[in-house]
Amino acid sequence: MKVAIEIDNLTKKFGDTTVLDRITLSLEKNKIHGLIGRNGSGKTMLLKCICGFVIPTTGTIKVDGQQIGKDCDVPENVGIIIEAPGFLPNYDGYTNLKFLAAIKNKISKEQIFAVIEKVGLDPKSKKHVGKYSLGMRQRLGLAQALMEDPDILILDEPMNGLDNRGVSDIRELLLELRDRGKTIILASHGKEDIEILCDTVHELDRGQIINSIVKPNKLEYGVKSR
């Protein structure tokens, strides 16, 4: 098994409050891994630790063999949506992504246009993001996570604000990305999202993994075999 993310005995405390409690988890490459649990169970905090946004109290996290906080501060080649995507409200979608892409200067205007179209938005639209619906902002957030073609995607409630058509489109896109060899970590309250998309499911409660399920191979949802 090729491991994308290795978490060993991870604990995170804020004062006397334990938010994550001795989490140990191996997440295989080229799979969709689901995190489930009620609000406050620790899903988002675990994702923040994996991304290097929060420093664990004890334990280690390795992403593609690199230990977070030792070999690197944040993992490379990872696309991220955690909580509500933040954009500059007085600029259109393309301009927002252009500003973000300029940090690494890896992709062209054409590539940004292509990923905006991929998530179902119009890259030529001059509509300011401040006037976007929640669903449009969520699609733009996914475009931002995808635009530099990362190997790993970390997505916290990516279906928030999407209508039925939007949910169907994004599910199909995520399965397509998995089939292209991407590894996806998905936190979701949607039972149907987890059922349709995930190869493994890990349930958190009070900061602990209380149940892990490896699902059998299943038919793809809306994606033709290659």
N, C-alpha and C positions, 0 to 999 in steps of 0.2 A: 504494500500500500504506500503510495506517495502522499506525504502529509503536507498540506498547505499551511495549516496553523496548528501549533502545539502549545497547549496551555497546561502548566504544571503547578498544582497546589496554590492557585491564585486566591489571594485574600485582599479585600479592600475595606479599610475602616475609615470612618470619619469620626474622630473622637472615640466615644464608646459604642458607636453604632457600626455594626458589621453589615456592609452592603453586598459584598461577595464573600463567600465562605468556602475556601479550599476547593476551588473549581479545578478539575483536571479533565482535559478534553483534547482529543485528536480529531482534526477535521481534514478529510481526504480531499485531494485535488480533484477537479473536474466533476464536482458534485454540488448540489444545492442543499445546504444545511439549514434547517429551521430552528429558531429559538422561540419557544412559546412560554407563556406565564402571565399571570395577572399583572396589573399596574403595580410597580414597586417591587417586582420579583427580582430585578437585577439585570434584565435583558440589555437595556440601553447602556448601563454602566459597564457591562462586559464588553460591548462593542466599543465603547470609548477607550477602554484599556487596550483592546487589540489594536486600535488605531494610534495609540500613543498619546491620546488626549488627556488621559488620567493615569497617574503613576500608581501601580499597585503597592499595597503595604508590604506584602510578601508574595513570593512565587514568581514564576517566569512565563513569558509569552514569546514564542518564536514564530515569525512569519517568513515562510520560504527559507528557514534555517537561520534567519537573522533575529537575535534576541533584542526585543524592544527595550530601549533604555540603556543598552550596552553596545550592541553593534550598530544601532541606529536609533534616532529619537522617534521617528515615525516610519512605518513600513513603506517600502517602495512599491510601485506598480500596483497600487490599490485605489479603487474608486469607492467613494463614500457618500452615503446619505444618512445622516444621524439627526433626528428631530426635524424641525421645519427647515427646508433649504433657505439660506439667506442670500438675497440678491439686491442689487442697487435698484430701487423702485422707479427711478426716473430715466432708466435706459431700457431698451428693448432686449429681448432674449439673446439674440446673437451678440450684441455688444457686451452683455454681461459675461457670456462665455468667452468672448475674445479677450476681455480683461484677465480672466482666470487663466486662459491658455498662455498668455504672455509670460506668466511666471516661469514656466519651463520651456516655452517656445519650441514645442515639439511638433505641433500640428498646424495645418494650413487653414485658411478660410474655407476652402472646399470641404475639408474634413469636419469642420464645425457645422457647416450647413448640412452635411450628410447625417450627422448624429442628431441634429435637431429634427430633421425629417423622420429619422428612424423612430423617434418617440412620439411622432404624430403632431408636431407643431410646424408652423410655417417659418422657415429661417429668414424670409424677407419681410416679415411683418414688423412694422414700426411701433406696434403697441407696447407701451411701457409695462414692465413687469409689475409695477404697482397696481395696474388695472387687470392683471391676470386673475382668473379664478383659482381656487385652491388646487384644482386638478391640473390646470396649466402649469402652475408653479411646481407641482410634483413632477410633471413630465420634464420640465426644464431641469429640475434637480437630478433626475435620472440621466438626462443628456450630459450634464456636468460630470457625473460619476463615470460615464462611459466614454467621454470624448477622447481620452488619451489611450484607449484600448488596454485597460489594466487587466492583469491576470486574475485578480481577486476583486470581488465586489462585496461591500459591506453595506447592507440596506436595512434601515430601521423604518418599518411601516411604509414601504414604498407605494402602497395602494391607497394611502390616505387621500381623500378628496376626489378620487376618480369615479366616474360613472361606470355603469356595467360594461360599456364598450371599451372604456379606458382600461379597466381591470383586465378584460380579455386580451387587449393588445399587449399590455405589459407582461402578463403571464406568458404569452406566446414568445415575446422578446426574450424573457429570462430563460426559457427552455432552449431557445435558439442559441443563446450565449453559452449555456452549459454544454450543448452539443458541439460548440466550437472550442471547448476545452477550458472554459472559465470556471472558477470556483466562486460560489455565491453563498454568503451568510445572510440569512433573511430572518428578521424579527417581525412577527405579524400576529395580530389578534384574529385574523381571518382564518377560520378552520378550513375553509375551502381552498384558500391559497396554500396552506401547509399541505393539505391532502394532495392537491394537484401537482405542486411544484417540487416538494422536498424529497430528497433521497434518505436523509436522516433527520430525526426530530429530537430536540433536547429540551426538556421541560425544566424551568427554573421556578423555585419557590423560596422566598426569604433568602435569596442569595446563594442557594445551593442547587446543583443539578439533581433532581429527584427521579428523573426517568429519561432514558435514551432509547430510541427506536431506530433501527436500520431497516428501511422499507425495502421490500422486494422490487425487482425491476418491474416497471409498469409502462403502459402505453403512453406515448407523449400526447400532450394536450395541444391540438391545433398546429402541430409541427410535423411536417412530412419527414419520413426517414431519409437519411442520406446514404 
